[in-house]
């Protein structure tokens, strides 16, 4: 598996985990969505919220996959930095969601 495909799949996986933990936390344990743009949507339409989150995760993953074909000095370094930041951020988001749900359960 090439590196671009690995990061694409991993980011989509983290997006799905974020979606699942958010839906479980909000619908079953009374947690709230921290993103003010999405908090109203999840309350009124969890299905629409799920579609938006899933579409976003897939789109970002595919953008990273497409960008992995860049073969240039500074652009490649920026891409690697972006991969790293995205992975760290999504790890934090999913870990935070799991901790919130565990604390509320």
N, C-alpha and C positions, 0 to 999 in steps of 0.2 A: 504494500500500500504506500503510495507516495505521500509526502508530507502535507501537501495541499488538501488531499482527500481526507487525511487523518484530522486536520484542524477543522475542516468543514463538518465532518461527522461529529466530532467532539463538541463543537459549538452548538450544533443542532440538538445533540443529546442534552447538553446543559440547558438549552432553551426549553426542551420538553420537561426536564426535571423541574425547572423554575415554574413552568405552567402547572404541572401536577401538584407541587407542594403549595403553590399559591391557592389553587382551587380547593384543595383539601383543607388548608388552613382557614380559608374564608367561609366555606360552606359548612364545615363540620366543627370547627373549633372557635369561631368568632373572631378570627384574626382580620386585619384590614390590609388592603393593598396600599403600599406606600406611595406609589406613583399617582399623583393627583389627577392626571389625565385618564388613567384607567380605573380609578377607584369607583367612579360612578357607573362605568360600564359593567364591571363585575357584579355590582349589586343588582342592576336592572336586567342584565343578560349575560349570564356566565358562558353561554355558547358563543356569543359575539366576542367576549373577552378571550376565550380560548382560540377562536379563529384569528384574532389580531395577534396574539402572542405567538401562535404557531407560524403564521405567515412571516412575522418579523424574524423569528429564529431561523427559518428556512432561507429567507432572503439574505440575511447576514452571513449565514454559512456558505451559501452559494457565491456571494460576493467575495468572500475570502478565498474560496476555491478558484474562482476566475482570476483573482489577483495573484495567485500563486504562480501563474505562468510568467510573471514579470521577472526578467533577468537583467537587473541593473543595480549598480552599486548602492546609491543612496535610497532608491525606491525599495530595494530588497531589504535594506536595514530597517526602513520605516515599517515595512510589512511585518517583519519579524517582531518589532516592538509592539505593533498593533495586535498581533497574535497573542503575545505574552500578556499584554494588558487585558485583552478580552478574556483570556483563560482565567487570569487572577480574579477579575471582576465577577465573572459568572460563577466561579468556585465560591466566592464570598456570598453572592446572592443566594445560591442554592443552600449553602451551609447555614446562612441566616434563616432561611425559610424553615429548614429542618429543625433548627434550635427553637424557633418561635412555636412551631407546631408541637414539639416535644414538651415545651414549657406549658402550653395551654392544655395539653392532653391530660 
